Amino acid sequence: MYMKTVVMLSMYFIPYFVIVTGVASMSLWLFYPMYMLMGLGIVGIGTSVMHDSNHGAYTDNKNINNLLGSVLNVLGGYSLNWKIQHNILHHTYTNIEGLDEDIDSGFILRMSPDKQLRGFHRFQHVYAWFLYCLMNLYWIIGKDYKLLFRYDKNNLLQNQKTTLRKSLIELSLLKVFYIGYMIVLPIMFAGVAWYHVVLGLVMMHMIAGFALAVIFQPAHVVETSDYSSPSEDRKMENNWAVHQVLNTADFAQDNKLVSWFIGGLNFQIEHHLFPQVCHVHYPKIAKIVADVAGEYDLPYQVMPTFRSAIIAHGKMLKILGNNEKL
């Protein structure tokens, strides 16, 4: 994990210094690839470092977990929102419409059979991939503010021992810092026209947004997912652990490069059952989970490759876009 952390952070910050020191201004053929590499660095940091840290799984040292989890703040995000949306809502209410915000894309995408079907959804398997490219940009520009107001309304900020006012001030200062070091400094010192900096930044976040979407979504928005919802008396048919297994899928378990780069998130079943266990242990845990699932006649869904997982997600988008109920 320490070696991986150095590699992932280097993939983001070394290209940044190449840009801001003006070295990349020698050629746009060097300048833009630096931003592309930073986009991959965002993915690597997000999946392999920040993700484990914010789950308390990176190390037993709480201070180190908090420090590395807060790296998200430097990347344009907000770790408080991440913990609420991902750790609390997604991991507790996986694939439950109205509660799991990882499948909430407004009215544009339909990722649940319990969501209202609109006519244009029949094309979502075509346009979703472009929207995924915009995911990170939307997050850093406006989504964080929208989430704070929603979480305050639902008393989720209070549960994190903070207030809306304090969170808004902290978030705004982080956004100003991000604009300063990612836009202002490169424009001043990169040695290229301002529009190259803006275009490079957009390119970086489009790469990161698309990659993160195709890593997370195929684990849940696929045909094998159960999508069970609470009954009228707000009780679930299955207990939490069974619900996680029925609504999650693994992919590319034998691809060590994929597992290494995306922080073991191809072992999503194991991650959802044991989110506070470091991802380096998932391959060994997977064998045990598969055996226990078999003992209880529970489906243990594994797609053989990363490519097959992306294809399966695309097929599910088409199904959800054409059928009101599965």
Phi and psi in degrees as GROMACS dihedral restraints (atoms count N, CA, C in turn):
[ dihedral_restraints ]
;  ai    aj    ak    al  type     phi  dphi    fc
    3     4     5     6     1   -64.7    20    10
    4     5     6     7     1   -43.8    20    10
    6     7     8     9     1   -62.8    20    10
    7     8     9    10     1   -43.8    20    10
    9    10    11    12     1   -63.4    20    10
   10    11    12    13     1   -39.2    20    10
   12    13    14    15     1   -60.9    20    10
   13    14    15    16     1   -43.9    20    10
   15    16    17    18     1   -61.8    20    10
   16    17    18    19     1   -43.8    20    10
   18    19    20    21     1   -63.6    20    10
   19    20    21    22     1   -47.3    20    10
   21    22    23    24     1   -67.3    20    10
   22    23    24    25     1   -42.7    20    10
   24    25    26    27     1   -65.6    20    10
   25    26    27    28     1   -36.7    20    10
   27    28    29    30     1   -65.7    20    10
   28    29    30    31     1   -35.8    20    10
   30    31    32    33     1   -63.8    20    10
   31    32    33    34     1   -22.8    20    10
   33    34    35    36     1   -97.5    20    10
   34    35    36    37     1   -48.8    20    10
   36    37    38    39     1   -82.7    20    10
   37    38    39    40     1   -30.7    20    10
   39    40    41    42     1   -65.4    20    10
   40    41    42    43     1   -48.3    20    10
   42    43    44    45     1   -58.9    20    10
   43    44    45    46     1   -35.7    20    10
   45    46    47    48     1   -60.2    20    10
   46    47    48    49     1   -46.0    20    10
   48    49    50    51     1   -68.2    20    10
   49    50    51    52     1   -31.3    20    10
   51    52    53    54     1   -63.0    20    10
   52    53    54    55     1   -37.6    20    10
   54    55    56    57     1   -72.4    20    10
   55    56    57    58     1   -52.1    20    10
   57    58    59    60     1   -72.4    20    10
   58    59    60    61     1   -20.3    20    10
   60    61    62    63     1   -86.8    20    10
   61    62    63    64     1    -3.9    20    10
   63    64    65    66     1    87.9    20    10
   64    65    66    67     1    -1.3    20    10
   66    67    68    69     1   -61.8    20    10
   67    68    69    70     1   -39.5    20    10
   69    70    71    72     1   -72.3    20    10
   70    71    72    73     1   -11.3    20    10
   72    73    74    75     1   -72.0    20    10
   73    74    75    76     1    -9.6    20    10
   75    76    77    78     1   -60.2    20    10
   76    77    78    79     1   -31.3    20    10
   78    79    80    81     1  -159.7    20    10
   79    80    81    82     1   137.1    20    10
   81    82    83    84     1   -66.1    20    10
   82    83    84    85     1   -20.4    20    10
   84    85    86    87     1   -70.5    20    10
   85    86    87    88     1   -15.6    20    10
   87    88    89    90     1   -99.3    20    10
   88    89    90    91     1   -36.7    20    10
   90    91    92    93     1   -61.2    20    10
   91    92    93    94     1   -54.5    20    10
   93    94    95    96     1   -68.3    20    10
   94    95    96    97     1   -38.9    20    10
   96    97    98    99     1   -59.8    20    10
   97    98    99   100     1   -27.2    20    10
   99   100   101   102     1   -64.4    20    10
  100   101   102   103     1   -41.7    20    10
  102   103   104   105     1   -67.8    20    10
  103   104   105   106     1   -36.9    20    10
  105   106   107   108     1   -63.4    20    10
  106   107   108   109     1   -41.3    20    10
  108   109   110   111     1   -65.5    20    10
  109   110   111   112     1   -37.2    20    10
  111   112   113   114     1   -64.1    20    10
  112   113   114   115     1   -35.1    20    10
  114   115   116   117     1   -60.3    20    10
  115   116   117   118     1   -43.5    20    10
  117   118   119   120     1   -66.8    20    10
  118   119   120   121     1   -33.4    20    10
  120   121   122   123     1   -63.5    20    10
  121   122   123   124     1   -38.8    20    10
  123   124   125   126     1   -59.8    20    10
  124   125   126   127     1   -43.3    20    10
  126   127   128   129     1   -62.6    20    10
  127   128   129   130     1   -47.8    20    10
  129   130   131   132     1   -63.1    20    10
  130   131   132   133     1   -43.7    20    10
  132   133   134   135     1   -65.6    20    10
  133   134   135   136     1   -44.0    20    10
  135   136   137   138     1   -62.8    20    10
  136   137   138   139     1   -43.7    20    10
  138   139   140   141     1   -87.9    20    10
  139   140   141   142     1   -33.4    20    10
  141   142   143   144     1  -101.4    20    10
  142   143   144   145     1   -19.5    20    10
  144   145   146   147     1  -120.2    20    10
  145   146   147   148     1   -64.0    20    10
  147   148   149   150     1   -61.1    20    10
  148   149   150   151     1   -41.2    20    10
  150   151   152   153     1   -61.2    20    10
  151   152   153   154     1   -51.3    20    10
  153   154   155   156     1   -62.7    20    10
  154   155   156   157     1   -40.7    20    10
  156   157   158   159     1   -62.7    20    10
  157   158   159   160     1   -44.8    20    10
  159   160   161   162     1   -72.7    20    10
  160   161   162   163     1   -13.4    20    10
  162   163   164   165     1   -91.1    20    10
  163   164   165   166     1    -3.3    20    10
  165   166   167   168     1    73.2    20    10
  166   167   168   169     1    22.8    20    10
  168   169   170   171     1  -105.7    20    10
  169   170   171   172     1    -9.5    20    10
  171   172   173   174     1   -67.5    20    10
  172   173   174   175     1   -44.5    20    10
  174   175   176   177     1  -154.4    20    10
  175   176   177   178     1   168.3    20    10
  177   178   179   180     1   -78.1    20    10
  178   179   180   181     1   -11.0    20    10
  180   181   182   183     1   -85.0    20    10
  181   182   183   184     1   112.0    20    10
  183   184   185   186     1   -62.1    20    10
  184   185   186   187     1   -36.5    20    10
  186   187   188   189     1   -66.0    20    10
  187   188   189   190     1   -39.9    20    10
  189   190   191   192     1   -67.7    20    10
  190   191   192   193     1   -40.9    20    10
  192   193   194   195     1   -58.9    20    10
  193   194   195   196     1   -45.0    20    10
  195   196   197   198     1   -65.1    20    10
  196   197   198   199     1   -40.0    20    10
  198   199   200   201     1   -64.3    20    10
  199   200   201   202     1   -50.1    20    10
  201   202   203   204     1   -72.9    20    10
  202   203   204   205     1   -29.4    20    10
  204   205   206   207     1   -66.8    20    10
  205   206   207   208     1   -32.2    20    10
  207   208   209   210     1   -76.4    20    10
  208   209   210   211     1    -5.1    20    10
  210   211   212   213     1   -58.3    20    10
  211   212   213   214     1   -27.5    20    10
  213   214   215   216     1   -56.8    20    10
  214   215   216   217     1   -34.3    20    10
  216   217   218   219     1   -63.0    20    10
  217   218   219   220     1   -31.6    20    10
  219   220   221   222     1   -76.8    20    10
  220   221   222   223     1   -23.1    20    10
  222   223   224   225     1   -88.5    20    10
  223   224   225   226     1     4.2    20    10
  225   226   227   228     1   103.7    20    10
  226   227   228   229     1    -4.9    20    10
  228   229   230   231     1   -97.3    20    10
  229   230   231   232     1  -163.9    20    10
  231   232   233   234     1  -145.2    20    10
  232   233   234   235     1   112.5    20    10
  234   235   236   237     1   -63.0    20    10
  235   236   237   238     1   -31.4    20    10
  237   238   239   240     1   -62.0    20    10
  238   239   240   241     1   -47.2    20    10
  240   241   242   243     1   -61.9    20    10
  241   242   243   244     1   -40.1    20    10
  243   244   245   246     1   -60.5    20    10
  244   245   246   247     1   -45.5    20    10
  246   247   248   249     1   -61.8    20    10
  247   248   249   250     1   -39.3    20    10
  249   250   251   252     1   -71.3    20    10
  250   251   252   253     1   -51.1    20    10
  252   253   254   255     1   -65.4    20    10
  253   254   255   256     1   -47.0    20    10
  255   256   257   258     1   -88.4    20    10
  256   257   258   259     1   -57.4    20    10
  258   259   260   261     1   -65.7    20    10
  259   260   261   262     1   -43.3    20    10
  261   262   263   264     1   -88.8    20    10
  262   263   264   265     1   -58.2    20    10
  264   265   266   267     1   -75.4    20    10
  265   266   267   268     1   -51.8    20    10
  267   268   269   270     1   -66.2    20    10
  268   269   270   271     1   -44.1    20    10
  270   271   272   273     1   -75.6    20    10
  271   272   273   274     1   -20.1    20    10
  273   274   275   276     1   -91.6    20    10
  274   275   276   277     1   -40.2    20    10
  276   277   278   279     1  -119.3    20    10
  277   278   279   280     1    45.8    20    10
  279   280   281   282     1   -53.1    20    10
  280   281   282   283     1   123.8    20    10
  282   283   284   285     1    65.4    20    10
  283   284   285   286     1    18.7    20    10
  285   286   287   288     1   -97.1    20    10
  286   287   288   289     1   115.1    20    10
  288   289   290   291     1   -58.6    20    10
  289   290   291   292     1   132.8    20    10
  291   292   293   294     1    90.2    20    10
  292   293   294   295     1   -11.9    20    10
  294   295   296   297     1  -121.6    20    10
  295   296   297   298     1   -41.3    20    10
  297   298   299   300     1   -85.7    20    10
  298   299   300   301     1   104.8    20    10
  300   301   302   303     1   -76.1    20    10
  301   302   303   304     1   -10.5    20    10
  303   304   305   306     1   -69.4    20    10
  304   305   306   307     1   -18.5    20    10
  306   307   308   309     1  -109.9    20    10
  307   308   309   310     1    14.6    20    10
  309   310   311   312     1  -101.9    20    10
  310   311   312   313     1   105.5    20    10
  312   313   314   315     1  -117.7    20    10
  313   314   315   316     1    35.6    20    10
  315   316   317   318     1    67.2    20    10
  316   317   318   319     1  -149.4    20    10
  318   319   320   321     1   -90.5    20    10
  319   320   321   322     1    -6.8    20    10
  321   322   323   324     1   -72.9    20    10
  322   323   324   325     1   -40.6    20    10
  324   325   326   327     1  -117.0    20    10
  325   326   327   328     1   143.2    20    10
  327   328   329   330     1  -112.3    20    10
  328   329   330   331     1   103.7    20    10
  330   331   332   333     1  -109.5    20    10
  331   332   333   334     1    10.6    20    10
  333   334   335   336     1  -144.2    20    10
  334   335   336   337     1   141.1    20    10
  336   337   338   339     1   -68.6    20    10
  337   338   339   340     1   -11.0    20    10
  339   340   341   342     1   -92.1    20    10
  340   341   342   343     1     0.8    20    10
  342   343   344   345     1   -93.2    20    10
  343   344   345   346     1   149.0    20    10
  345   346   347   348     1   -58.3    20    10
  346   347   348   349     1   132.1    20    10
  348   349   350   351     1   -88.4    20    10
  349   350   351   352     1   127.5    20    10
  351   352   353   354     1  -116.1    20    10
  352   353   354   355     1   156.1    20    10
  354   355   356   357     1   -56.7    20    10
  355   356   357   358     1   -40.4    20    10
  357   358   359   360     1   -74.4    20    10
  358   359   360   361     1   -10.9    20    10
  360   361   362   363     1   -62.8    20    10
  361   362   363   364     1   -21.4    20    10
  363   364   365   366     1   -66.0    20    10
  364   365   366   367     1   -11.2    20    10
  366   367   368   369     1  -105.9    20    10
  367   368   369   370     1     4.5    20    10
  369   370   371   372     1   -65.8    20    10
  370   371   372   373     1   -26.3    20    10
  372   373   374   375     1   -68.6    20    10
  373   374   375   376     1   -11.7    20    10
  375   376   377   378     1   -96.2    20    10
  376   377   378   379     1   -49.1    20    10
  378   379   380   381     1   -89.0    20    10
  379   380   381   382     1   -11.8    20    10
  381   382   383   384     1   -59.5    20    10
  382   383   384   385     1   -36.5    20    10
  384   385   386   387     1   -64.3    20    10
  385   386   387   388     1   -35.5    20    10
  387   388   389   390     1   -69.3    20    10
  388   389   390   391     1   -40.7    20    10
  390   391   392   393     1   -64.0    20    10
  391   392   393   394     1   -34.4    20    10
  393   394   395   396     1   -60.2    20    10
  394   395   396   397     1   -35.2    20    10
  396   397   398   399     1   -63.7    20    10
  397   398   399   400     1   -26.5    20    10
  399   400   401   402     1   -93.1    20    10
  400   401   402   403     1    -4.1    20    10
  402   403   404   405     1   -57.2    20    10
  403   404   405   406     1   -49.7    20    10
  405   406   407   408     1   -65.5    20    10
  406   407   408   409     1   -40.0    20    10
  408   409   410   411     1   -62.1    20    10
  409   410   411   412     1   -42.8    20    10
  411   412   413   414     1   -63.4    20    10
  412   413   414   415     1   -38.3    20    10
  414   415   416   417     1   -63.6    20    10
  415   416   417   418     1   -48.0    20    10
  417   418   419   420     1   -76.4    20    10
  418   419   420   421     1   -23.3    20    10
  420   421   422   423     1   -84.8    20    10
  421   422   423   424     1   -46.9    20    10
  423   424   425   426     1  -141.3    20    10
  424   425   426   427     1   -24.5    20    10
  426   427   428   429     1   -63.7    20    10
  427   428   429   430     1   -37.9    20    10
  429   430   431   432     1   -58.3    20    10
  430   431   432   433     1   -39.9    20    10
  432   433   434   435     1   -67.7    20    10
  433   434   435   436     1   -42.0    20    10
  435   436   437   438     1   -60.5    20    10
  436   437   438   439     1   -42.0    20    10
  438   439   440   441     1   -65.8    20    10
  439   440   441   442     1   -39.5    20    10
  441   442   443   444     1   -59.9    20    10
  442   443   444   445     1   -44.8    20    10
  444   445   446   447     1   -65.1    20    10
  445   446   447   448     1   -38.0    20    10
  447   448   449   450     1   -66.7    20    10
  448   449   450   451     1   -43.8    20    10
  450   451   452   453     1   -68.9    20    10
  451   452   453   454     1   -33.4    20    10
  453   454   455   456     1   -66.1    20    10
  454   455   456   457     1   -41.3    20    10
  456   457   458   459     1   -62.6    20    10
  457   458   459   460     1   -33.9    20    10
  459   460   461   462     1   -95.9    20    10
  460   461   462   463     1    14.0    20    10
  462   463   464   465     1    62.5    20    10
  463   464   465   466     1    22.1    20    10
  465   466   467   468     1   -81.7    20    10
  466   467   468   469     1   -27.5    20    10
  468   469   470   471     1   -69.9    20    10
  469   470   471   472     1   -39.0    20    10
  471   472   473   474     1   -61.1    20    10
  472   473   474   475     1   -37.2    20    10
  474   475   476   477     1   -65.8    20    10
  475   476   477   478     1   -23.3    20    10
  477   478   479   480     1   -93.4    20    10
  478   479   480   481     1    11.1    20    10
  480   481   482   483     1    59.6    20    10
  481   482   483   484     1    45.1    20    10
  483   484   485   486     1  -143.0    20    10
  484   485   486   487     1   175.3    20    10
  486   487   488   489     1  -123.0    20    10
  487   488   489   490     1   164.2    20    10
  489   490   491   492     1   -63.0    20    10
  490   491   492   493     1   -43.8    20    10
  492   493   494   495     1   -60.5    20    10
  493   494   495   496     1   -48.5    20    10
  495   496   497   498     1   -62.3    20    10
  496   497   498   499     1   -42.4    20    10
  498   499   500   501     1   -67.4    20    10
  499   500   501   502     1   -39.0    20    10
  501   502   503   504     1   -65.4    20    10
  502   503   504   505     1   -40.2    20    10
  504   505   506   507     1   -65.1    20    10
  505   506   507   508     1   -46.8    20    10
  507   508   509   510     1   -61.4    20    10
  508   509   510   511     1   -45.7    20    10
  510   511   512   513     1   -63.2    20    10
  511   512   513   514     1   -43.6    20    10
  513   514   515   516     1   -64.0    20    10
  514   515   516   517     1   -40.4    20    10
  516   517   518   519     1   -64.2    20    10
  517   518   519   520     1   -38.6    20    10
  519   520   521   522     1   -65.5    20    10
  520   521   522   523     1   -39.5    20    10
  522   523   524   525     1   -66.0    20    10
  523   524   525   526     1   -40.4    20    10
  525   526   527   528     1   -63.3    20    10
  526   527   528   529     1   -43.1    20    10
  528   529   530   531     1   -60.4    20    10
  529   530   531   532     1   -42.9    20    10
  531   532   533   534     1   -64.4    20    10
  532   533   534   535     1   -45.0    20    10
  534   535   536   537     1   -61.2    20    10
  535   536   537   538     1   -38.3    20    10
  537   538   539   540     1   -64.3    20    10
  538   539   540   541     1   -50.0    20    10
  540   541   542   543     1   -85.5    20    10
  541   542   543   544     1   -22.1    20    10
  543   544   545   546     1   -99.0    20    10
  544   545   546   547     1   -18.4    20    10
  546   547   548   549     1  -119.8    20    10
  547   548   549   550     1   -54.7    20    10
  549   550   551   552     1   -64.4    20    10
  550   551   552   553     1   -51.7    20    10
  552   553   554   555     1   -62.1    20    10
  553   554   555   556     1   -45.9    20    10
  555   556   557   558     1   -61.0    20    10
  556   557   558   559     1   -38.9    20    10
  558   559   560   561     1   -63.0    20    10
  559   560   561   562     1   -37.0    20    10
  561   562   563   564     1   -75.2    20    10
  562   563   564   565     1   -37.3    20    10
  564   565   566   567     1  -122.0    20    10
  565   566   567   568     1    -9.2    20    10
  567   568   569   570     1   -71.6    20    10
  568   569   570   571     1   -21.0    20    10
  570   571   572   573     1    80.7    20    10
  571   572   573   574     1    19.7    20    10
  573   574   575   576     1  -130.2    20    10
  574   575   576   577     1   165.9    20    10
  576   577   578   579     1   -62.5    20    10
  577   578   579   580     1   151.0    20    10
  579   580   581   582     1   -57.4    20    10
  580   581   582   583     1   -34.5    20    10
  582   583   584   585     1   -69.6    20    10
  583   584   585   586     1   -24.5    20    10
  585   586   587   588     1   -68.3    20    10
  586   587   588   589     1   -37.4    20    10
  588   589   590   591     1   -64.6    20    10
  589   590   591   592     1   -46.8    20    10
  591   592   593   594     1   -63.1    20    10
  592   593   594   595     1   -44.8    20    10
  594   595   596   597     1   -64.3    20    10
  595   596   597   598     1   -39.3    20    10
  597   598   599   600     1   -62.8    20    10
  598   599   600   601     1   -42.0    20    10
  600   601   602   603     1   -62.8    20    10
  601   602   603   604     1   -44.3    20    10
  603   604   605   606     1   -62.4    20    10
  604   605   606   607     1   -44.4    20    10
  606   607   608   609     1   -59.7    20    10
  607   608   609   610     1   -43.7    20    10
  609   610   611   612     1   -57.9    20    10
  610   611   612   613     1   -47.6    20    10
  612   613   614   615     1   -74.6    20    10
  613   614   615   616     1   -26.9    20    10
  615   616   617   618     1   -68.2    20    10
  616   617   618   619     1   -40.4    20    10
  618   619   620   621     1   -63.6    20    10
  619   620   621   622     1   -47.2    20    10
  621   622   623   624     1   -64.2    20    10
  622   623   624   625     1   -44.5    20    10
  624   625   626   627     1   -62.0    20    10
  625   626   627   628     1   -46.6    20    10
  627   628   629   630     1   -62.6    20    10
  628   629   630   631     1   -47.1    20    10
  630   631   632   633     1   -61.8    20    10
  631   632   633   634     1   -44.1    20    10
  633   634   635   636     1   -65.2    20    10
  634   635   636   637     1   -37.4    20    10
  636   637   638   639     1   -65.2    20    10
  637   638   639   640     1   -44.7    20    10
  639   640   641   642     1   -77.9    20    10
  640   641   642   643     1    -6.4    20    10
  642   643   644   645     1   -87.9    20    10
  643   644   645   646     1   -45.1    20    10
  645   646   647   648     1   -83.9    20    10
  646   647   648   649     1   -43.7    20    10
  648   649   650   651     1   -66.6    20    10
  649   650   651   652     1   -39.6    20    10
  651   652   653   654     1   -64.6    20    10
  652   653   654   655     1   -10.4    20    10
  654   655   656   657     1   -82.1    20    10
  655   656   657   658     1   -15.3    20    10
  657   658   659   660     1  -132.6    20    10
  658   659   660   661     1   -39.1    20    10
  660   661   662   663     1   -93.3    20    10
  661   662   663   664     1    74.6    20    10
  663   664   665   666     1  -141.1    20    10
  664   665   666   667     1   166.3    20    10
  666   667   668   669     1   -61.0    20    10
  667   668   669   670     1   -28.9    20    10
  669   670   671   672     1   -76.2    20    10
  670   671   672   673     1   -10.6    20    10
  672   673   674   675     1   -70.2    20    10
  673   674   675   676     1   144.9    20    10
  675   676   677   678     1   -82.8    20    10
  676   677   678   679     1   -38.1    20    10
  678   679   680   681     1    57.0    20    10
  679   680   681   682     1    30.7    20    10
  681   682   683   684     1   -69.4    20    10
  682   683   684   685     1   145.5    20    10
  684   685   686   687     1  -123.6    20    10
  685   686   687   688     1   161.7    20    10
  687   688   689   690     1   -62.4    20    10
  688   689   690   691     1   149.2    20    10
  690   691   692   693     1   -76.7    20    10
  691   692   693   694     1  -178.9    20    10
  693   694   695   696     1   -61.3    20    10
  694   695   696   697     1   -27.5    20    10
  696   697   698   699     1   -91.6    20    10
  697   698   699   700     1    15.2    20    10
  699   700   701   702     1    67.5    20    10
  700   701   702   703     1    26.7    20    10
  702   703   704   705     1  -105.8    20    10
  703   704   705   706     1   141.9    20    10
  705   706   707   708     1   -87.0    20    10
  706   707   708   709     1   147.1    20    10
  708   709   710   711     1   -67.0    20    10
  709   710   711   712     1   -38.5    20    10
  711   712   713   714     1  -115.1    20    10
  712   713   714   715     1   159.2    20    10
  714   715   716   717     1   -72.6    20    10
  715   716   717   718     1   172.3    20    10
  717   718   719   720     1   -58.7    20    10
  718   719   720   721     1   -47.0    20    10
  720   721   722   723     1   -64.4    20    10
  721   722   723   724     1   -42.7    20    10
  723   724   725   726     1   -64.7    20    10
  724   725   726   727     1   -40.8    20    10
  726   727   728   729     1   -58.7    20    10
  727   728   729   730     1   -40.9    20    10
  729   730   731   732     1   -63.5    20    10
  730   731   732   733     1   -43.6    20    10
  732   733   734   735     1   -65.7    20    10
  733   734   735   736     1   -39.1    20    10
  735   736   737   738     1   -73.6    20    10
  736   737   738   739     1   -17.6    20    10
  738   739   740   741     1  -117.5    20    10
  739   740   741   742     1    17.9    20    10
  741   742   743   744     1  -138.1    20    10
  742   743   744   745     1   151.7    20    10
  744   745   746   747     1  -140.1    20    10
  745   746   747   748     1   145.7    20    10
  747   748   749   750     1   -93.6    20    10
  748   749   750   751     1   164.7    20    10
  750   751   752   753     1  -154.1    20    10
  751   752   753   754     1   154.9    20    10
  753   754   755   756     1    47.9    20    10
  754   755   756   757     1    47.2    20    10
  756   757   758   759     1   -62.4    20    10
  757   758   759   760     1   -28.2    20    10
  759   760   761   762     1   -91.5    20    10
  760   761   762   763     1    -2.0    20    10
  762   763   764   765     1   -90.3    20    10
  763   764   765   766     1    98.3    20    10
  765   766   767   768     1   -68.2    20    10
  766   767   768   769     1   -32.0    20    10
  768   769   770   771     1   -67.2    20    10
  769   770   771   772     1   -45.1    20    10
  771   772   773   774     1   -61.0    20    10
  772   773   774   775     1   -46.8    20    10
  774   775   776   777     1   -58.8    20    10
  775   776   777   778     1   -41.5    20    10
  777   778   779   780     1   -66.7    20    10
  778   779   780   781     1   -47.3    20    10
  780   781   782   783     1   -72.6    20    10
  781   782   783   784     1   -37.7    20    10
  783   784   785   786     1   -98.7    20    10
  784   785   786   787     1    20.4    20    10
  786   787   788   789     1    63.9    20    10
  787   788   789   790     1    35.5    20    10
  789   790   791   792     1    68.5    20    10
  790   791   792   793     1    15.4    20    10
  792   793   794   795     1   -76.6    20    10
  793   794   795   796     1    -2.0    20    10
  795   796   797   798     1   -77.8    20    10
  796   797   798   799     1    -9.9    20    10
  798   799   800   801     1  -104.0    20    10
  799   800   801   802     1    60.9    20    10
  801   802   803   804     1   -68.9    20    10
  802   803   804   805     1   -33.1    20    10
  804   805   806   807     1   -60.8    20    10
  805   806   807   808     1   -47.7    20    10
  807   808   809   810     1   -64.3    20    10
  808   809   810   811     1   -39.8    20    10
  810   811   812   813     1   -64.3    20    10
  811   812   813   814     1   -40.3    20    10
  813   814   815   816     1   -71.3    20    10
  814   815   816   817     1   -30.7    20    10
  816   817   818   819     1   -79.8    20    10
  817   818   819   820     1   -33.4    20    10
  819   820   821   822     1  -132.1    20    10
  820   821   822   823     1    63.7    20    10
  822   823   824   825     1   -65.0    20    10
  823   824   825   826     1   -19.3    20    10
  825   826   827   828     1   -96.7    20    10
  826   827   828   829     1    13.8    20    10
  828   829   830   831     1  -104.6    20    10
  829   830   831   832     1   133.3    20    10
  831   832   833   834     1   -59.4    20    10
  832   833   834   835     1   141.0    20    10
  834   835   836   837     1   -64.8    20    10
  835   836   837   838     1   -16.8    20    10
  837   838   839   840     1   -65.8    20    10
  838   839   840   841     1   -16.2    20    10
  840   841   842   843     1   -93.8    20    10
  841   842   843   844     1    -7.7    20    10
  843   844   845   846     1   -58.7    20    10
  844   845   846   847     1   -42.4    20    10
  846   847   848   849     1   -56.7    20    10
  847   848   849   850     1   -39.3    20    10
  849   850   851   852     1   -74.1    20    10
  850   851   852   853     1   -38.1    20    10
  852   853   854   855     1   -64.4    20    10
  853   854   855   856     1   -34.4    20    10
  855   856   857   858     1   -58.1    20    10
  856   857   858   859     1   -38.0    20    10
  858   859   860   861     1   -63.5    20    10
  859   860   861   862     1   -39.0    20    10
  861   862   863   864     1   -70.3    20    10
  862   863   864   865     1   -43.9    20    10
  864   865   866   867     1   -61.7    20    10
  865   866   867   868     1   -42.1    20    10
  867   868   869   870     1   -62.1    20    10
  868   869   870   871     1   -41.8    20    10
  870   871   872   873     1   -65.3    20    10
  871   872   873   874     1   -43.9    20    10
  873   874   875   876     1   -68.5    20    10
  874   875   876   877     1   -39.4    20    10
  876   877   878   879     1   -60.4    20    10
  877   878   879   880     1   -40.8    20    10
  879   880   881   882     1   -63.3    20    10
  880   881   882   883     1   -37.5    20    10
  882   883   884   885     1   -62.3    20    10
  883   884   885   886     1   -32.6    20    10
  885   886   887   888     1  -104.7    20    10
  886   887   888   889     1    16.7    20    10
  888   889   890   891     1    54.5    20    10
  889   890   891   892     1    37.6    20    10
  891   892   893   894     1   -98.8    20    10
  892   893   894   895     1   137.3    20    10
  894   895   896   897     1   -66.9    20    10
  895   896   897   898     1   132.5    20    10
  897   898   899   900     1  -116.6    20    10
  898   899   900   901     1    98.2    20    10
  900   901   902   903     1   -87.4    20    10
  901   902   903   904     1   124.5    20    10
  903   904   905   906     1  -134.8    20    10
  904   905   906   907     1   123.0    20    10
  906   907   908   909     1   -94.3    20    10
  907   908   909   910     1   134.6    20    10
  909   910   911   912     1   -64.3    20    10
  910   911   912   913     1   -33.4    20    10
  912   913   914   915     1  -134.7    20    10
  913   914   915   916     1   164.5    20    10
  915   916   917   918     1   -63.0    20    10
  916   917   918   919     1   -40.6    20    10
  918   919   920   921     1   -61.9    20    10
  919   920   921   922     1   -43.5    20    10
  921   922   923   924     1   -66.1    20    10
  922   923   924   925     1   -30.7    20    10
  924   925   926   927     1   -69.0    20    10
  925   926   927   928     1   -41.5    20    10
  927   928   929   930     1   -65.2    20    10
  928   929   930   931     1   -41.1    20    10
  930   931   932   933     1   -63.1    20    10
  931   932   933   934     1   -42.4    20    10
  933   934   935   936     1   -62.6    20    10
  934   935   936   937     1   -38.3    20    10
  936   937   938   939     1   -65.6    20    10
  937   938   939   940     1   -43.0    20    10
  939   940   941   942     1   -60.0    20    10
  940   941   942   943     1   -40.9    20    10
  942   943   944   945     1   -64.0    20    10
  943   944   945   946     1   -38.8    20    10
  945   946   947   948     1   -68.6    20    10
  946   947   948   949     1   -37.5    20    10
  948   949   950   951     1   -59.6    20    10
  949   950   951   952     1   -39.4    20    10
  951   952   953   954     1   -68.1    20    10
  952   953   954   955     1   -41.2    20    10
  954   955   956   957     1   -63.4    20    10
  955   956   957   958     1   -47.6    20    10
  957   958   959   960     1   -65.9    20    10
  958   959   960   961     1   -28.2    20    10
  960   961   962   963     1   -79.8    20    10
  961   962   963   964     1   -10.9    20    10
  963   964   965   966     1  -120.3    20    10
  964   965   966   967     1    -7.6    20    10
  966   967   968   969     1  -129.3    20    10
  967   968   969   970     1   129.7    20    10
  969   970   971   972     1   -67.1    20    10
  970   971   972   973     1   -39.8    20    10
  972   973   974   975     1  -133.3    20    10
  973   974   975   976     1   145.2    20    10
